């Protein structure tokens, strides 16, 4: 499961948990192990825009390092396979 689909799944669980009559934001947050502010945010987003409002917006800025790894012609990662930055050469 991709990170985005995982985030959308959590948001969908929030909306479904809120669907019952008289269910409070605090109760949903406790049941799902989330912050009340998270439940409020996605409950309101769903009320405003339905299912489409639960999708991620386009993110701006630099991508996460693991997503932006470059490859050398040798097929090895620029970080030498250690997951960190390339060593500096003197």
N, C-alpha and C positions, 0 to 999 in steps of 0.2 A: 504494500500500500504506500503510495507516495505521501509526502508530508502534507501536501495540499488536501488530498482526499481524507487524510486523517483529521485535519483541522475541520473540514466540512462535516465529517462524521460526528465530532464532538458537538458542533453547533446544532446539528440535527437532533442529537440526543437531548440537548437543552430545550429545543422547541417542543419535542415530543413530551418531555417531562413537564413542561409548562401547560400542556393542553388540558390537563384535568381541571375540573371546577374547583376553585378556591385554593389552588396550589400557589404557595408564596415563593418569591424569588429566593428567600433564605432557605426554604426547605429544599428546593431544587439544587441550590449550591451545596448544601450538606450532603444530599443524596449522591451527587455526582463528584463530590470532592473538588469543587471549583470555588473561586471567589465570587461573591455576590455581584461584584461589578461586571464580571464576565457574563454571568447569567443575564443581568439587566441589559448589557450591550446587545447581546444576540437576540434576546426576547424582543427588544425594541426594533432591531433591524428587521426581524421577520415580520413584525406588525406593519412596518413601513413598506417593505418591498417583497414579501413572500420568500419563496425558496431562492430566488436569484440573489437576494440580499445576503445569503449565507456564504456565497462564494468569495474567495479572496480578491481583493483589488490588485491591480498590477502594482508590483513593488518596484520602487526606484532605487537607485544607488548601486553600490558595488555588490556583486553576488557573493555568497558565502564561499570561502576558500575551497571547500571540497567540490563545489560545483564549477569552479573556474580553473581547475588544474590544467596546466598545459602539458603537452606531450612533446618530447624531443623526437627527432627522427629515429633514435634507437628504440623508441617505444616506452622508454622509462619516464616516469613522472619527473618534472623539474625539481621537486623537493627530494629526489633520491629515494622515494618510496617510504620516507619516514613520516610523512604527513605534515611536516613543518616547513619553514621557509628554506630556500636554497642556501647552502653555506656560502659565506663571503670568501672570496679569493683575495689574497694579498698580493 
